[in-house]
Amino acid sequence: MRQGESLWKISKAEQTRAKGAGCPAFRGGRIIRDELVSWLRANPPLPGSGDGENLRAAKLRAQIGLLELQIARERGDLCEREIVKEFAGALVSDIFEIVARHVPDPGAFNAIAHELKAKIAGRGEVGRETL
């Protein structure tokens, strides 16, 4: 259980609670991180009688969120915002070249092109979630 405490910042008490409740993440002296996070998300601690328990529960929820983000990064579910901006910029440039061949007024095309490039560069969001 030291593994969970030191690497993932999940308290020994929470790990003990999960193991005692039959969490499948505990196998042969090892802890499967993804399964532990899923189990903790599905089985939050019951509200305690004092503020300390509520703070521990809030801390656990925050730790689970950070671990889920780490898992998503490792699986490739997220990509860096700069990569998305680069991809979107290249895609927009290709679209503009195609549209430029079909728009009769170059001035109108340039105005549209600049406005769209500015909007896409400001967002940096295409496809997968970004960091």
QUINOR-V619288 format. One record per residue. N is the residue number from 1. RES is the residue in one letter. SS is DSSP state (@ for helix, = for strand, . for the rest). NEAR is the number of other ideal C-beta (glycine too) atoms within 12 Angstrom. Layout:
# QUINOR-V619288
n=N res=RES ss=SS near=NEAR
n=N res=RES ss=SS near=NEAR
This chain:
# QUINOR-V619288
n=1 res=M ss=. near=25
n=2 res=R ss=@ near=14
n=3 res=Q ss=@ near=19
n=4 res=G ss=@ near=34
n=5 res=E ss=@ near=18
n=6 res=S ss=@ near=13
n=7 res=L ss=@ near=17
n=8 res=W ss=@ near=29
n=9 res=K ss=. near=23
n=10 res=I ss=. near=37
n=11 res=S ss=. near=25
n=12 res=K ss=@ near=20
n=13 res=A ss=@ near=21
n=14 res=E ss=@ near=35
n=15 res=Q ss=@ near=31
n=16 res=T ss=@ near=18
n=17 res=R ss=@ near=27
n=18 res=A ss=@ near=34
n=19 res=K ss=@ near=27
n=20 res=G ss=@ near=15
n=21 res=A ss=. near=20
n=22 res=G ss=. near=12
n=23 res=C ss=. near=29
n=24 res=P ss=. near=18
n=25 res=A ss=. near=31
n=26 res=F ss== near=24
n=27 res=R ss== near=13
n=28 res=G ss=. near=7
n=29 res=G ss=. near=10
n=30 res=R ss== near=15
n=31 res=I ss== near=32
n=32 res=I ss=. near=22
n=33 res=R ss=@ near=30
n=34 res=D ss=@ near=22
n=35 res=E ss=@ near=24
n=36 res=L ss=@ near=37
n=37 res=V ss=@ near=33
n=38 res=S ss=@ near=19
n=39 res=W ss=@ near=30
n=40 res=L ss=@ near=35
n=41 res=R ss=@ near=24
n=42 res=A ss=@ near=15
n=43 res=N ss=. near=24
n=44 res=P ss=. near=21
n=45 res=P ss=. near=26
n=46 res=L ss=. near=12
n=47 res=P ss=. near=14
n=48 res=G ss=. near=16
n=49 res=S ss=. near=8
n=50 res=G ss=. near=10
n=51 res=D ss=@ near=11
n=52 res=G ss=@ near=14
n=53 res=E ss=@ near=20
n=54 res=N ss=@ near=17
n=55 res=L ss=@ near=16
n=56 res=R ss=@ near=24
n=57 res=A ss=@ near=25
n=58 res=A ss=@ near=18
n=59 res=K ss=@ near=21
n=60 res=L ss=@ near=33
n=61 res=R ss=@ near=21
n=62 res=A ss=@ near=17
n=63 res=Q ss=@ near=28
n=64 res=I ss=@ near=33
n=65 res=G ss=@ near=18
n=66 res=L ss=@ near=20
n=67 res=L ss=@ near=30
n=68 res=E ss=@ near=25
n=69 res=L ss=@ near=18
n=70 res=Q ss=@ near=21
n=71 res=I ss=@ near=23
n=72 res=A ss=@ near=20
n=73 res=R ss=@ near=18
n=74 res=E ss=@ near=13
n=75 res=R ss=@ near=14
n=76 res=G ss=. near=13
n=77 res=D ss=. near=16
n=78 res=L ss== near=21
n=79 res=C ss== near=23
n=80 res=E ss=. near=17
n=81 res=R ss=@ near=21
n=82 res=E ss=@ near=14
n=83 res=I ss=@ near=20
n=84 res=V ss=@ near=24
n=85 res=K ss=@ near=25
n=86 res=E ss=@ near=19
n=87 res=F ss=@ near=23
n=88 res=A ss=@ near=28
n=89 res=G ss=@ near=25
n=90 res=A ss=@ near=18
n=91 res=L ss=@ near=19
n=92 res=V ss=@ near=26
n=93 res=S ss=@ near=19
n=94 res=D ss=@ near=14
n=95 res=I ss=@ near=21
n=96 res=F ss=@ near=25
n=97 res=E ss=@ near=15
n=98 res=I ss=@ near=14
n=99 res=V ss=@ near=20
n=100 res=A ss=@ near=19
n=101 res=R ss=. near=12
n=102 res=H ss=. near=13
n=103 res=V ss=. near=18
n=104 res=P ss=. near=10
n=105 res=D ss=. near=12
n=106 res=P ss=@ near=15
n=107 res=G ss=@ near=12
n=108 res=A ss=@ near=15
n=109 res=F ss=@ near=21
n=110 res=N ss=@ near=16
n=111 res=A ss=@ near=15
n=112 res=I ss=@ near=20
n=113 res=A ss=@ near=24
n=114 res=H ss=@ near=16
n=115 res=E ss=@ near=16
n=116 res=L ss=@ near=22
n=117 res=K ss=@ near=22
n=118 res=A ss=@ near=15
n=119 res=K ss=@ near=18
n=120 res=I ss=@ near=25
n=121 res=A ss=@ near=23
n=122 res=G ss=@ near=14
n=123 res=R ss=@ near=18
n=124 res=G ss=. near=23
n=125 res=E ss=. near=21
n=126 res=V ss=. near=22
n=127 res=G ss=. near=18
n=128 res=R ss=. near=19
n=129 res=E ss== near=19
n=130 res=T ss== near=22
n=131 res=L ss=. near=18
